[in-house]
C-alpha cells in the first residue's frame, strides 16, 4: 500500500471512530422523541375558518395558535406540541390524553367570553317575551334559566385567571380572576350594582358566559358594599370546586377568545398500551430480523460477513443518534423504516463484496486487500445512484405526506445516509484492517471474497442467454400486469379512512368476536356501511363514515355488548375535506416520484435506461395496488409509504443492472445491447439474490413480529421486493432492449 492509500485509510479510520464516539455520546445523553402512536395520546388537527367579522389568514392562525397554547398549558398536559401547518391548520399533540372529546371541546371553542349582570330568573313567559336591547335568557350551570343584562366586560379585560387551593382559609379549591385596564373599573361597577341586591337574590350574581353558555354565575360576597363593588381588580370565585373543575374554569376564563372559529378536521387517539405493544413488537422484529440477516451475511461472506454485521450494529447506533440529534419524532412507520434500512445497509455491503469477488476471481488483483479496494471503488457509482433514488422517495414522503408517514420519510432518509456511511467507511476500515492481517493473507478464503459464491458457480456451469427473446419476458410481465390490474377493476381499491374521510376505531375485546356478526349488529344499530375487520383473537377494527361523539358511543356500546366488554385502543377521525386533500396529495406524490426518478435516471443513464427503469417501477406499482385490491387490504397512508419505498427498491435494482451495462459498454462499445444486458444480468445476479434474501429476512420478521399495525406494511414491502427483483431483470432490461432495437441509435452513457 502506498503512502497516499495509507493516509486515506487513516483518515477513514479516524472519521469512523469520531462518528461512533459522537453517536455513543448522543445516544446516552439525548433521548429520541416518540410519536403519539408509540407513547399514546391524542393528535388533533384544527383548521381555521373565516367568520363575518374576521378572515382566517396566516396572522389569525398564528394568534389562534397562541391562544390554544395557553389553554393546553392550563390543561396540564406534559410535553404538548402545537405547530402551524400551512396558513390555516394547527396540529396539536397531547401525549397521555385518552379523552379526545374533552380536549377537542376545550380547543375548539371560539371562546367569546363575556361578563353580564343577572337581572333575575326567567319563567316561560319572560323567555318568549322580547326584552330590552342586549338582554338575553340563558341556562345557568345548574340548568335553570337566567335573564341577563347586556355584557359589561369581555375576555379581553381579563389579565389572568388561576386555580388555587386555600387550605388555611377554608376556601378549598377556588378560581382567582385579575382584571386589567378598563376592566378594573368595569368590574367594580358590575359587582357594585349586584351588591345592591340582598343575599340569595339571583340579581346579586354575576354571569360569566362562554359561547352562549353560562359557565359560572357566582354571587357577590355579602361583605361588598352597594355601589362600591370590588375595586382592586381582583376577585375570587369560590364554591364546591374539585381540582379538575377549578382548573377547567380557570382555563376557560384565562384562555381568551380565538380570533376566528376552528374546526376539527382530523383526530387520532392511540392508547398507551397499544403504543407500548408496537414498540415491543418492532423491537422484536428488529432483533430477529437483524440476527437472521447478520447470520446470512456471515454464512455467505465469512470473515467479511462478520465485519459487515459489526458495521450493521454501528449503523443502528449512528442512525439512532442522528434521529436524537435532529430532534426527529420516531413514529410507528418510522420505526418500521428504521428496521427496513437495515436491509438497505446490507445491500451496499453485498455490492462491494460481490465486486471484490469478481476482482479476485479475475486474478487482476494479487491480494484480498487490493481486491477489496477495487471492489469499493467499482461499486461506488451503483451505491450512490441506488441510494440517491431512495433519498428521492424519502424526500417526497417528507414534503408531500403528513403525520406518521412523514416520520417514515425522515427515518428512511436518515437510515439511507447512515447505511452509506456504515458500508463505505466503517465496513471498509474493518475489512481493510482484517485483510492486512498475516493469517488472512496466508488464507485468503477466510475473507469470503476468494470464492465465487454458489450463485456464480451455478451460472458458470451453464450461462443462459436471457435476452435472446426479450418479448417473451415482456409478454409474461404484461400478463401479470393485466391479472393484477383486473383486481382494481373487479374488486376496486379499498381506500383507507385517510383518503376517504371517516372514523376508524380499533378495539381489544374480552372475548373473540366474529367480524360478520359484528357487521350485522352494527347494521341493525343504524350503521349499515360499517366495515369490520378482525385481527388475532381479540382485535376488532370498525371503519365508518364520519361519526359524532354520540354515534361513536353507540358503535362502541354495540361492540362491547357483543364481546362482553371491549377497550378502545385507537380512534381516528378524518374529515371528508381532509381525506380528499390527502388522496390528491398521494396521487401527486406518486406522479412526482415517477417523474423525479425518470429525470434522475435520464441524467445518469440517458433516456433509454431511464425510460426502461421507470416502466419497470410503474409495472411494480400497478401490481402491488392490484394485489392489495384482490386481498381486500386498505390502501392508506402507510401503504403509500410502502409503495414509495418499493419504487425506491425497484429503481435500486435497475440502477445496479444498468450501471453494469454502462461499464460493459465502455469495454466493448460494438457489442450488441442484448448481449451486454445478458452479461450484466448474470454478473449482478449474485448481488440481486443475496440482497433480496437479506431484505426478506428483515421484512418477514417485521410481518411476523410487527403486530397488526405493521403487518400490511411488511406485506406490501415483501410483495414489492419480489416484484421489484423480477421486474429489474425481466421487465426493465427487455424494455431497454426493445426500445433500442426499435430506435437503433440510443446507447448507454459512458460517463461515470
C-alpha positions in Angstrom: 0.0 0.0 0.0 1.5 3.4 -1.0 1.7 6.5 1.2 -1.5 8.1 -0.2 -3.6 4.9 0.4 -2.2 4.7 3.9 -3.2 8.3 4.6 -6.7 7.8 3.2 -7.1 4.6 5.3 -6.1 6.5 8.5 -8.5 9.4 7.7 -11.4 6.9 7.2 -10.5 5.2 10.5 -10.4 8.5 12.4 -13.6 9.6 10.8 -15.3 6.3 11.7 -14.0 6.5 15.4 -15.1 10.1 15.7 -18.7 9.4 14.4 -19.1 6.3 16.5 -17.9 8.1 19.7 -20.2 11.1 19.0 -23.1 8.7 18.3 -22.5 6.9 21.6 -22.5 10.2 23.5 -25.7 11.4 21.8 -27.4 8.1 22.3 -26.6 8.2 26.0 -27.5 11.8 26.7 -30.2 12.7 24.2 -33.5 10.8 24.2 -35.4 10.2 21.0 -38.8 11.8 20.9 -41.5 9.2 20.4 -44.6 9.9 18.3 -48.1 9.6 19.8 -48.6 6.3 18.0 -45.8 4.9 20.1 -46.3 6.5 23.5 -50.1 7.0 23.4 -52.1 10.2 23.3 -54.2 12.3 21.1 -53.5 14.4 18.0 -56.0 16.9 16.8 -55.7 18.9 13.6 -57.7 22.1 13.6 -58.5 24.3 10.6 -59.3 28.0 11.0 -62.4 29.3 9.2 -63.3 32.8 8.2 -66.2 34.4 10.0 -68.3 37.5 9.1 -66.0 39.6 11.4 -62.6 38.1 10.8 -60.6 36.5 8.0 -58.7 33.3 8.6 -55.4 34.4 7.2 -51.9 33.4 8.4 -51.8 36.1 11.1 -55.1 34.9 12.5 -53.9 31.3 12.6 -50.8 32.4 14.5 -52.9 34.3 17.0 -55.2 31.3 17.4 -52.1 29.1 18.0 -51.0 31.3 20.9 -54.5 31.2 22.5 -54.6 27.5 22.1 -51.1 27.2 23.7 -52.4 28.9 26.8 -55.3 26.6 27.0 -53.1 23.5 26.6 -50.7 24.7 29.3 -53.7 25.2 31.6 -54.8 21.6 30.9 -51.6 20.4 32.5 -50.5 18.1 29.6 -46.9 17.0 29.7 -44.8 18.0 26.7 -47.6 19.1 24.4 -46.8 20.1 20.8 -48.5 22.8 18.8 -47.4 23.7 15.3 -48.9 25.6 12.4 -49.2 23.6 9.2 -49.7 25.9 6.2 -51.8 29.0 6.6 -54.9 27.5 8.0 -54.1 24.4 10.1 -52.8 23.8 13.6 -51.5 20.4 14.7 -51.9 19.7 18.4 -50.3 16.7 20.0 -51.3 15.8 23.6 -49.3 12.9 25.0 -51.1 10.8 27.5 -54.6 12.3 26.8 -57.0 9.5 26.2 -60.2 11.6 26.3 -60.1 13.4 23.0 -63.7 14.7 23.4 -62.8 16.9 26.4 -59.6 18.2 24.7 -61.5 18.9 21.4 -64.2 20.7 23.3 -61.7 23.0 25.1 -59.6 23.6 22.0 -62.5 24.1 19.5 -64.4 26.7 21.4 -64.4 30.1 19.8 -64.5 31.3 23.4 -66.4 34.6 23.2 -66.1 35.3 26.9 -68.4 38.0 28.4 -69.5 39.1 31.9 -73.1 40.0 32.5 -75.3 41.3 35.3 -78.0 38.9 36.3 -81.4 40.6 36.1 -83.3 37.6 37.6 -84.6 34.2 36.8 -86.7 33.6 33.7 -90.1 31.9 33.5 -91.7 30.5 30.3 -93.5 33.8 29.6 -90.4 36.0 30.1 -88.3 33.7 27.9 -90.6 34.2 24.9 -91.3 37.9 25.6 -89.0 40.4 23.9 -86.5 42.2 26.3 -84.5 45.3 26.1 -81.5 45.6 23.8 -78.7 43.4 25.0 -80.8 41.3 27.3 -80.8 37.5 26.9 -82.0 34.4 28.7 -79.5 31.5 29.1 -79.4 28.5 31.3 -77.0 28.7 34.3 -74.6 25.9 35.2 -77.3 24.0 37.0 -79.8 24.2 34.1 -82.1 26.9 35.4 -82.8 29.9 33.1 -81.3 33.3 33.9 -82.2 36.6 32.5 -79.0 38.5 31.8 -78.3 42.1 31.0 -76.0 43.4 28.3 -72.4 42.4 28.5 -70.4 44.7 30.8 -66.9 43.1 30.2 -65.2 40.8 27.8 -62.4 38.3 28.0 -60.1 41.0 26.7 -60.3 42.7 30.1 -59.0 39.7 32.0 -55.3 39.7 32.8 -55.1 36.3 34.4 -57.2 33.5 35.9 -55.8 30.7 38.0 -57.0 27.7 40.0 -55.7 27.8 43.6 -56.1 25.8 46.8 -56.6 27.7 50.1 -56.2 25.2 53.0 -55.8 27.7 55.8 -58.7 30.0 54.9 -61.1 27.1 54.4 -62.0 28.1 50.8 -60.5 24.9 49.4 -60.2 25.0 45.6 -61.2 28.3 44.1 -60.5 30.4 41.0 -58.9 33.9 41.1 -59.5 36.4 38.4 -57.5 39.6 37.9 -58.7 42.3 35.6 -56.5 45.0 33.9 -57.0 48.4 32.3 -60.6 49.5 31.9 -61.6 46.1 33.2 -60.8 47.1 36.8 -63.4 49.9 36.8 -65.8 47.9 34.9 -65.6 45.0 37.4 -66.1 47.5 40.3 -69.3 48.9 38.6 -70.7 45.5 37.8 -70.1 44.0 41.3 -71.2 47.3 42.9 -74.6 47.1 41.2 -75.0 43.4 42.0 -74.2 44.1 45.7 -77.3 46.4 46.0 -79.5 43.3 45.9 -80.0 41.1 49.0 -78.1 37.9 49.6 -79.8 35.0 47.8 -81.4 37.2 45.2 -80.4 36.0 41.7 -79.7 39.6 40.8 -76.8 39.6 43.3 -75.0 37.2 40.9 -72.6 37.9 38.0 -72.8 35.6 35.0 -69.7 34.5 33.2 -70.7 33.5 29.7 -68.7 31.5 27.2 -70.2 30.9 23.7 -73.8 31.5 24.8 -73.3 29.2 27.8 -73.1 30.3 31.5 -70.0 28.6 32.8 -70.3 30.2 36.2 -72.6 32.7 38.0 -71.0 33.5 41.4 -72.8 35.6 43.9 -71.1 38.8 45.1 -69.9 38.3 48.6 -72.1 39.9 51.4 -69.1 42.0 52.5 -69.1 44.0 49.3 -70.9 47.3 49.7 -73.7 48.5 47.4 -72.3 50.8 44.7 -68.7 50.3 45.8 -68.0 46.9 44.3 -64.7 45.1 44.1 -62.2 47.9 43.3 -58.8 46.3 43.3 -59.4 44.5 40.0 -59.0 41.1 41.7 -61.8 38.6 42.7 -62.1 35.1 43.9 -64.8 32.6 42.8 -65.5 30.0 45.4 -67.8 27.1 45.6 -67.8 23.3 45.8 -64.9 23.0 43.3 -62.8 20.0 42.9 -59.3 20.4 41.4 -60.4 19.5 37.9 -63.4 21.8 38.0 -61.3 24.7 39.2 -58.6 24.2 36.6 -61.1 23.9 33.8 -63.0 27.1 34.8 -59.7 29.0 35.1 -58.7 27.6 31.7 -61.9 28.8 30.1 -61.6 32.2 31.6 -57.9 32.6 31.1 -57.8 31.1 27.6 -59.1 34.2 25.9 -61.1 34.3 22.7 -60.0 32.7 19.5 -59.7 35.3 16.7 -61.5 33.0 14.3 -63.6 29.8 14.6 -61.8 26.5 14.2 -63.0 23.1 13.0 -61.5 19.7 13.9 -60.6 18.0 10.6 -58.5 15.2 12.0 -58.4 13.5 15.3 -56.2 10.5 16.3 -56.1 8.8 19.7 -53.8 5.9 20.5 -53.9 4.0 23.8 -50.7 3.8 25.8 -50.9 0.0 25.8 -51.1 -0.1 22.0 -48.1 2.2 21.7 -46.1 0.1 24.2 -47.1 -3.1 22.3 -46.0 -1.5 19.0 -42.6 -0.7 20.4 -42.1 -4.2 21.8 -43.2 -5.8 18.5 -40.9 -3.6 16.5 -38.0 -4.3 18.8 -38.6 -8.0 18.4 -38.8 -7.5 14.6 -35.6 -5.5 14.6 -33.7 -8.0 16.8 -34.9 -11.2 15.0 -34.6 -9.6 11.5 -31.1 -8.2 12.2 -29.9 -11.5 13.7 -31.1 -13.5 10.7 -29.7 -11.0 8.2 -26.3 -11.0 10.1 -26.3 -14.8 10.2 -27.0 -14.9 6.5 -24.3 -12.4 5.6 -21.8 -14.3 7.8 -22.6 -17.7 6.1 -22.2 -16.2 2.6 -19.2 -13.9 3.2 -17.4 -15.5 6.2 -15.0 -13.0 7.9 -16.2 -10.1 5.9 -19.7 -11.1 6.8 -18.8 -10.8 10.5 -17.3 -7.4 9.9 -20.5 -6.4 8.0 -22.6 -7.5 10.9 -20.5 -5.3 13.2 -20.9 -2.4 10.8 -24.7 -3.1 10.9 -24.7 -2.6 14.7 -22.8 0.7 14.1 -25.3 1.7 11.5 -28.1 1.2 14.1 -26.2 3.4 16.6 -25.4 6.1 14.1 -29.0 6.4 12.8 -30.4 6.4 16.3 -28.1 9.2 17.3 -28.9 11.1 14.1 -32.6 10.9 15.0 -32.0 12.1 18.5 -29.6 14.9 17.4 -32.1 16.3 14.8 -34.9 16.2 17.3 -36.9 14.0 14.9 -40.1 12.3 16.1 -39.9 8.5 15.9 -43.3 7.2 14.7 -44.5 3.6 14.1 -43.9 3.7 10.4 -40.7 5.5 11.1 -39.7 2.6 13.4 -40.5 0.3 10.5 -38.3 2.4 8.2 -35.5 2.1 10.8 -35.8 -1.7 10.6 -36.1 -1.6 6.8 -33.0 0.5 6.4 -31.0 -2.4 7.9 -31.8 -4.4 4.8 -30.7 -1.5 2.6 -27.4 -1.2 4.6 -26.8 -4.9 3.7 -27.3 -4.0 0.0 -24.3 -1.7 -0.1 -22.1 -4.3 1.6 -23.2 -7.0 -0.8 -22.5 -4.8 -3.8 -18.9 -4.2 -2.5 -18.3 -7.8 -1.6 -19.5 -9.2 -5.0 -17.4 -6.7 -6.9 -14.4 -7.7 -4.8 -15.2 -11.4 -5.6 -15.1 -10.6 -9.3 -11.8 -8.7 -9.0 -10.2 -11.6 -7.1 -11.6 -14.3 -9.4 -10.3 -12.4 -12.5 -6.8 -12.5 -10.9 -6.3 -8.9 -11.7 -5.6 -8.2 -8.0 -2.8 -10.1 -6.2 -4.3 -9.9 -2.7 -7.7 -9.8 -0.8 -6.8 -6.2 0.3 -6.3 -4.9 -3.2 -9.4 -6.8 -4.4 -11.4 -5.1 -1.7 -10.0 -1.7 -2.6 -11.1 -2.3 -6.2 -14.5 -3.6 -5.1 -15.2 -0.5 -3.1 -14.1 1.7 -6.0 -16.1 -0.1 -8.6 -19.3 -0.4 -6.5 -19.3 3.3 -5.6 -21.3 4.6 -8.6 -24.0 1.9 -8.2 -24.3 2.5 -4.4 -24.5 6.3 -4.9 -27.1 6.1 -7.7 -29.3 3.5 -5.9 -29.2 5.4 -2.6 -30.0 8.7 -4.2 -33.1 7.3 -5.8 -34.2 6.1 -2.3 -33.5 9.5 -0.9 -35.7 11.0 -3.6 -38.6 8.8 -2.3 -37.8 9.7 1.3 -37.8 13.4 0.4 -41.1 13.1 -1.4 -42.6 11.4 1.7 -41.4 14.3 3.9 -42.6 17.1 1.7 -45.9 15.6 0.4 -47.1 13.3 3.1 -48.2 14.1 6.7 -48.3 12.6 10.2 -46.7 9.3 10.8 -45.9 8.7 7.1 -43.9 11.9 7.0 -42.0 10.5 10.0 -41.3 7.4 8.0 -39.7 9.6 5.3 -37.4 11.2 7.8 -36.3 7.9 9.3 -35.8 6.3 5.9 -33.7 9.3 4.7 -31.5 9.2 7.9 -31.3 5.4 7.5 -30.1 5.6 3.9 -27.3 8.1 4.8 -26.3 6.1 7.8 -26.2 2.9 5.8 -23.9 4.5 3.2 -21.6 5.7 5.9 -21.7 2.3 7.5 -20.9 0.4 4.3 -18.4 2.8 2.7 -16.5 3.9 5.8 -16.9 1.6 8.8 -17.1 -1.7 6.8 -14.1 -0.5 4.7 -12.0 0.3 7.7 -12.7 -3.0 9.3 -12.3 -5.0 6.1 -9.0 -3.4 5.0 -7.6 -3.9 8.5 -8.7 -7.6 8.6 -7.4 -8.2 5.0 -4.0 -6.9 6.0 -3.5 -9.4 8.9 -0.8 -12.1 8.2 -3.1 -15.0 8.8 -5.7 -13.6 6.4 -3.1 -13.0 3.7 -1.9 -16.7 4.1 -5.6 -18.0 4.0 -7.5 -15.6 1.7 -10.5 -17.9 1.7 -11.3 -16.7 5.2 -12.3 -13.3 3.8 -15.2 -14.8 1.8 -14.1 -13.0 -1.4 -11.6 -15.6 -2.5 -14.6 -17.8 -3.6 -17.0 -17.0 -6.3 -20.2 -18.0 -4.4 -22.9 -20.5 -5.0 -24.9 -18.4 -7.5 -21.9 -17.5 -9.6 -20.7 -21.1 -9.6 -24.0 -22.3 -11.0 -24.1 -19.7 -13.7 -20.5 -20.5 -14.6 -21.5 -24.1 -15.4 -24.4 -23.1 -17.6 -24.9 -19.4 -18.5 -28.3 -18.9 -20.2 -28.9 -16.1 -22.7 -32.0 -14.4 -21.1 -32.2 -11.5 -23.5 -32.3 -13.6 -26.7 -36.1 -13.3 -26.8 -37.0 -10.3 -24.7 -40.6 -10.1 -26.0 -41.4 -13.4 -24.2 -40.5 -11.7 -20.8 -42.5 -8.7 -21.7 -45.5 -10.8 -22.6 -45.2 -12.6 -19.2 -44.9 -9.2 -17.4 -47.9 -7.9 -19.3 -50.0 -11.0 -18.3 -49.1 -10.5 -14.6 -49.9 -6.8 -15.0 -53.3 -7.5 -16.5 -54.1 -10.0 -13.8 -53.2 -7.5 -11.1 -55.0 -4.6 -12.7 -58.2 -6.7 -13.1 -58.3 -6.8 -9.3 -58.7 -3.0 -9.3 -61.4 -3.3 -11.9 -63.3 -6.2 -10.3 -62.9 -5.5 -6.6 -61.9 -1.9 -6.6 -59.4 -0.2 -4.4 -60.4 -0.1 -0.7 -59.2 3.4 0.2 -58.5 3.9 3.9 -60.0 6.5 6.2 -57.1 8.8 5.5 -58.1 9.1 1.8 -61.9 9.0 2.1 -62.7 10.6 5.4 -64.5 8.8 8.2 -63.8 7.2 11.5 -61.7 4.2 12.3 -61.9 2.6 15.8 -59.8 -0.3 17.0 -60.8 -2.4 20.0 -59.4 -5.2 22.1 -62.3 -7.4 23.1 -62.7 -9.5 26.2 -63.9 -12.4 24.0 -63.4 -13.3 20.3 -65.9 -11.6 18.0 -66.7 -12.7 14.5 -66.4 -9.9 12.0 -69.6 -10.8 10.1 -71.5 -10.9 13.4 -70.2 -7.5 14.4 -71.0 -6.1 11.0 -74.6 -7.4 11.2 -75.0 -6.0 14.7 -73.7 -2.6 13.6 -76.1 -2.5 10.7 -79.0 -3.2 13.0 -77.8 -0.3 15.2 -78.0 2.1 12.3 -74.5 1.8 10.7 -75.1 -0.3 7.6 -71.9 1.0 5.9 -69.6 0.0 8.7 -66.6 -2.1 7.5 -65.4 -4.5 10.2 -62.1 -6.4 10.2 -60.8 -8.8 12.9 -57.1 -9.3 13.8 -55.9 -12.0 16.0 -58.3 -13.4 18.6 -59.3 -10.2 20.3 -58.6 -7.5 17.8 -61.5 -5.7 16.0 -61.4 -2.7 13.7 -64.5 -0.7 12.7 -64.4 1.8 9.9 -67.4 4.0 9.2 -68.4 7.3 7.8 -67.6 10.4 9.9 -69.3 9.9 13.3 -70.0 12.4 16.0 -69.3 11.5 19.6 -72.9 10.2 20.3 -72.7 7.9 17.3 -69.2 6.7 18.3 -70.6 5.8 21.7 -73.3 3.8 20.0 -70.8 1.9 17.9 -68.6 1.2 21.0 -71.6 0.1 23.0 -72.6 -2.3 20.3 -69.1 -3.9 20.2 -69.0 -4.1 24.0 -72.4 -5.8 24.1 -71.2 -8.4 21.5 -67.9 -9.1 23.2 -69.0 -8.8 26.8 -66.5 -5.9 27.1 -64.0 -4.1 24.9 -61.3 -1.4 25.3 -60.8 1.3 22.7 -57.1 1.3 21.8 -57.2 3.5 18.7 -59.6 6.2 17.4 -59.1 8.1 14.2 -61.4 10.8 12.8 -60.7 12.3 9.3 -62.9 15.0 7.9 -64.1 14.5 4.3 -62.3 17.6 3.0 -59.0 16.5 4.6 -59.5 13.0 3.2 -59.9 14.4 -0.3 -56.9 16.6 0.1 -54.8 13.6 1.3 -56.0 11.5 -1.6 -55.0 14.2 -4.0 -51.6 14.6 -2.3 -51.0 10.8 -2.6 -51.6 10.9 -6.3 -49.3 13.9 -6.6 -46.6 12.2 -4.6 -46.8 9.1 -6.8 -46.7 11.1 -10.0 -43.8 13.3 -8.7 -42.0 10.1 -7.6 -42.2 8.6 -11.1 -41.2 11.9 -12.7 -38.3 12.5 -10.4 -36.9 9.0 -10.9 -37.2 9.4 -14.7 -35.3 12.8 -14.6 -32.5 11.5 -12.4 -32.1 8.3 -14.3 -32.2 10.1 -17.7 -29.4 12.4 -16.4 -27.3 9.4 -15.2 -28.1 6.9 -17.9 -29.7 8.8 -20.8 -33.3 8.4 -21.7 -33.1 4.8 -22.9 -32.4 3.2 -19.5 -34.2 5.9 -17.6 -37.4 5.1 -19.6 -36.9 1.3 -19.1 -36.4 1.7 -15.3 -39.5 3.9 -14.9 -41.5 1.5 -17.0 -40.4 -1.3 -14.6 -41.3 0.6 -11.5 -44.7 1.6 -12.9 -45.2 -2.1 -13.6 -44.4 -2.7 -9.9 -46.8 0.0 -8.7 -49.8 -1.4 -10.6 -49.1 -5.0 -9.5 -48.8 -4.0 -5.8 -52.0 -2.0 -5.9 -53.7 -4.8 -7.8 -52.6 -7.5 -5.3 -53.9 -5.3 -2.4 -57.2 -4.9 -4.3 -57.6 -8.7 -4.7 -56.7 -9.2 -1.0 -59.2 -6.6 0.1 -56.4 -4.7 2.0 -56.9 -1.0 2.7 -54.8 1.5 0.7 -53.9 4.2 3.3 -51.0 6.4 4.2 -48.9 3.6 5.5 -49.4 1.7 2.2 -48.3 4.9 0.4 -45.1 4.8 2.4 -44.6 1.2 1.4 -45.4 1.9 -2.2 -42.8 4.7 -2.5 -40.3 2.5 -0.7 -41.0 -0.2 -3.3 -40.4 2.4 -6.0 -37.0 3.2 -4.5 -36.1 -0.5 -4.2 -37.2 -1.3 -7.8 -35.1 1.6 -9.1 -32.2 0.4 -6.9 -32.2 -3.0 -8.7 -32.5 -1.4 -12.1 -29.7 1.1 -11.3 -27.3 -1.7 -10.3 -28.1 -3.6 -13.6 -27.8 -0.6 -15.9 -24.6 0.6 -14.1 -23.1 -2.7 -15.1 -24.4 -2.4 -18.6 -22.7 1.1 -18.8 -19.5 -0.4 -17.6 -19.5 -3.2 -20.1 -20.4 -0.8 -22.9 -17.2 1.1 -22.2 -15.2 -2.1 -22.5 -17.0 -3.4 -25.6 -18.7 -0.5 -27.4 -19.5 -2.5 -30.5 -21.1 -5.5 -28.8 -24.9 -5.7 -29.2 -27.1 -4.4 -26.4 -28.9 -7.8 -25.8 -25.6 -9.5 -25.2 -24.4 -6.7 -22.9 -27.7 -6.7 -21.0 -27.5 -10.5 -20.6 -23.9 -10.3 -19.3 -24.9 -7.6 -16.8 -27.9 -9.7 -15.5 -25.7 -12.7 -14.9 -22.9 -10.7 -13.3 -25.2 -8.8 -10.9 -27.4 -11.8 -10.2 -25.4 -12.9 -7.1 -25.9 -9.4 -5.6 -29.6 -9.4 -6.5 -30.2 -12.8 -4.8 -28.1 -12.0 -1.7 -29.6 -8.6 -1.2 -33.1 -9.9 -1.8 -32.7 -12.6 0.8 -31.2 -10.2 3.3 -34.1 -7.8 3.0 -36.6 -10.7 3.0 -35.3 -11.7 6.5 -36.0 -8.2 7.8 -39.4 -7.9 6.2 -40.5 -11.4 7.3 -39.6 -10.6 10.9 -41.5 -7.3 10.6 -44.6 -9.1 9.2 -44.4 -11.9 11.9 -43.5 -9.8 15.0 -44.6 -6.3 13.9 -48.2 -6.7 15.1 -51.4 -5.8 13.3 -50.2 -2.2 12.8 -47.3 -3.2 10.6 -48.4 -6.5 9.0 -49.9 -4.8 5.9 -46.9 -2.5 5.7 -44.5 -5.5 5.7 -46.7 -7.5 3.4 -46.6 -4.6 0.8 -42.9 -4.5 1.0 -42.4 -8.2 0.7 -44.6 -8.2 -2.4 -42.7 -5.2 -3.7 -39.4 -6.9 -3.0 -40.4 -10.0 -5.1 -41.9 -8.0 -7.9 -39.1 -5.4 -7.9 -36.5 -8.1 -8.2 -38.3 -9.7 -11.1 -39.0 -6.5 -12.9 -35.5 -5.2 -12.9 -34.3 -8.3 -14.8 -37.4 -9.4 -16.8 -39.1 -6.0 -17.4 -36.5 -3.2 -17.3 -33.9 -5.0 -19.3 -36.3 -6.3 -22.0 -37.9 -2.9 -22.4 -34.4 -1.3 -22.9 -33.5 -3.9 -25.5 -36.8 -3.4 -27.3 -36.6 0.4 -27.3 -33.0 0.2 -28.6 -34.0 -2.3 -31.2 -36.8 -0.1 -32.5 -34.8 3.2 -32.4 -31.5 1.6 -33.4 -29.4 4.6 -32.1 -29.6 5.0 -28.4 -26.5 3.9 -26.5 -25.8 3.9 -22.7 -24.0 6.8 -21.3 -20.2 6.4 -21.0 -20.0 8.9 -18.2 -19.4 8.0 -14.6 
